[in-house]
Amino acid sequence: MTTITLDQLRNMSAVALAGFGAQVLCQLKDEATARMQSEKATVELIDQALDRKYADKTRELRLAEGKDTGVVHFQDGAIRITADLPKKAEWDQQMLADMARRIAAANEDPGQYIDVAYRVSETKFAAWPDNLRSQFSPARTLKTGKATYRLTPIKE
């Protein structure tokens, strides 16, 4: 069996790589996935260390600027630190629906104030009776995502 390392793989095209057998591709995929998970864990650990190191400083700087979130800059030795604590608003969907009805009842367009998105779970859609599915089908477009492959060695 031909072997190839992840480092050698970086200089290959997908066409050339596709010429290898399934066992080689399975091994490479497993190694790359393990490396990616390890590196992701390393990045998370470094991010935790940065937060532990700079959380108090960034909180003080934001308070001094009169804000709870957002970007602050400071220097630590020869390193410029840019710390961002973004806002993440979450909205109560039922309350927004009630407000949209009130706006519409006042003869105004809720779309001027609220973005509305409707979704239908594919699991629920598949479970509906045919007559209901046929009513919703014109509003449904199926698109494909990125193909993924899981390679698992067969144990003999």
C-alpha positions as CSV (number, residue, x, y, z in Angstrom):
1,M,0.0,0.0,0.0
2,T,1.3,3.4,-1.0
3,T,1.7,5.8,2.0
4,I,1.6,9.5,2.0
5,T,1.9,12.0,4.8
6,L,-0.2,15.0,5.5
7,D,2.8,17.2,4.8
8,Q,3.2,15.6,1.4
9,L,-0.5,16.0,0.8
10,R,-0.3,19.8,0.9
11,N,1.6,19.9,-2.5
12,M,-1.0,17.6,-4.3
13,S,-4.1,18.4,-6.2
14,A,-7.4,16.8,-5.5
15,V,-7.2,15.0,-8.8
16,A,-3.9,13.4,-7.8
17,L,-5.1,12.6,-4.4
18,A,-8.2,10.9,-5.8
19,G,-5.9,8.4,-7.5
20,F,-5.1,6.8,-4.1
21,G,-7.0,3.9,-2.7
22,A,-9.8,4.2,-0.1
23,Q,-7.5,2.9,2.7
24,V,-5.0,5.7,2.1
25,L,-7.7,8.3,1.9
26,C,-9.3,6.9,5.1
27,Q,-6.0,7.1,6.9
28,L,-5.3,10.7,5.7
29,K,-8.8,11.8,6.6
30,D,-8.5,10.3,10.1
31,E,-5.1,11.9,10.6
32,A,-6.2,15.3,9.3
33,T,-9.4,15.2,11.5
34,A,-7.4,14.3,14.6
35,R,-4.9,17.1,13.8
36,M,-7.6,19.6,13.3
37,Q,-9.3,18.7,16.6
38,S,-6.1,18.9,18.4
39,E,-5.3,22.3,16.9
40,K,-8.8,23.6,17.6
41,A,-8.4,22.5,21.3
42,T,-5.0,24.3,21.4
43,V,-6.6,27.5,20.0
44,E,-9.4,27.3,22.6
45,L,-6.9,26.8,25.4
46,I,-4.9,29.9,24.2
47,D,-8.2,31.9,24.0
48,Q,-9.1,30.9,27.6
49,A,-5.6,32.0,28.7
50,L,-6.0,35.3,27.0
51,D,-9.4,35.9,28.6
52,R,-8.0,35.0,32.0
53,K,-5.1,37.3,31.5
54,Y,-6.9,40.3,30.0
55,A,-10.6,40.1,31.2
56,D,-10.1,42.5,34.1
57,K,-8.2,45.0,32.1
58,T,-10.7,45.0,29.2
59,R,-13.6,45.3,31.7
60,E,-11.9,48.4,33.3
61,L,-11.3,50.0,29.9
62,R,-14.9,49.4,28.8
63,L,-16.2,50.9,32.0
64,A,-13.9,53.9,31.6
65,E,-15.4,54.4,28.1
66,G,-18.9,53.9,29.5
67,K,-19.7,50.8,27.6
68,D,-20.4,47.1,28.5
69,T,-19.4,45.6,25.1
70,G,-17.4,46.4,22.0
71,V,-13.8,46.9,21.1
72,V,-11.0,48.2,23.3
73,H,-7.3,48.5,22.6
74,F,-4.3,48.5,24.9
75,Q,-0.7,47.6,24.9
76,D,1.1,44.8,26.8
77,G,4.8,45.3,26.3
78,A,5.5,45.4,22.6
79,I,2.1,43.8,21.8
80,R,-1.0,45.8,20.9
81,I,-4.1,44.0,22.2
82,T,-7.5,44.5,20.6
83,A,-10.2,42.9,22.6
84,D,-13.8,42.6,21.3
85,L,-16.8,41.6,23.4
86,P,-19.6,41.6,20.8
87,K,-23.3,42.1,21.5
88,K,-25.5,39.2,20.8
89,A,-29.1,40.1,21.0
90,E,-31.7,37.4,21.3
91,W,-35.4,38.2,20.8
92,D,-38.4,36.5,22.3
93,Q,-40.1,35.1,19.2
94,Q,-43.6,35.0,20.6
95,M,-43.4,38.6,21.9
96,L,-42.2,39.8,18.4
97,A,-45.0,37.9,16.7
98,D,-47.5,39.7,19.1
99,M,-45.9,43.0,18.3
100,A,-46.1,42.4,14.6
101,R,-49.8,41.6,14.9
102,R,-50.3,44.9,16.8
103,I,-48.4,46.9,14.2
104,A,-50.5,45.3,11.4
105,A,-53.7,46.0,13.4
106,A,-52.7,49.7,13.4
107,N,-52.6,49.5,9.6
108,E,-48.8,49.8,9.5
109,D,-46.3,47.4,7.8
110,P,-44.5,45.2,10.4
111,G,-41.8,44.7,7.8
112,Q,-40.7,48.3,8.5
113,Y,-39.8,47.4,12.0
114,I,-39.2,43.6,12.2
115,D,-37.5,41.1,10.0
116,V,-39.6,37.9,9.8
117,A,-38.2,34.6,8.8
118,Y,-40.3,31.4,8.5
119,R,-38.8,28.0,8.7
120,V,-40.3,24.5,8.4
121,S,-38.4,21.6,9.9
122,E,-37.7,18.9,7.2
123,T,-38.7,16.2,9.8
124,K,-42.1,17.8,10.4
125,F,-42.6,18.5,6.6
126,A,-41.9,14.8,5.8
127,A,-44.4,13.7,8.5
128,W,-47.3,15.9,7.2
129,P,-50.1,14.4,5.2
130,D,-49.8,14.7,1.4
131,N,-52.5,17.4,1.1
132,L,-50.7,19.7,3.5
133,R,-47.3,19.0,2.0
134,S,-48.7,19.8,-1.5
135,Q,-49.8,23.3,-0.2
136,F,-46.4,24.1,1.2
137,S,-44.3,22.5,-1.6
138,P,-44.3,25.6,-3.9
139,A,-42.7,27.6,-1.1
140,R,-39.9,25.0,-0.7
141,T,-36.6,24.9,-2.5
142,L,-34.1,22.2,-1.9
143,K,-30.5,23.0,-2.2
144,T,-27.5,20.8,-1.6
145,G,-24.8,21.5,0.9
146,K,-21.1,20.5,0.7
147,A,-20.7,16.8,0.3
148,T,-19.0,15.1,3.2
149,Y,-17.5,11.6,3.4
150,R,-16.9,9.4,6.4
151,L,-14.3,6.7,5.9
152,T,-14.3,3.8,8.4
153,P,-12.0,0.9,8.2
154,I,-13.8,-2.4,8.0
155,K,-12.6,-4.8,10.7
156,E,-12.0,-8.3,9.5
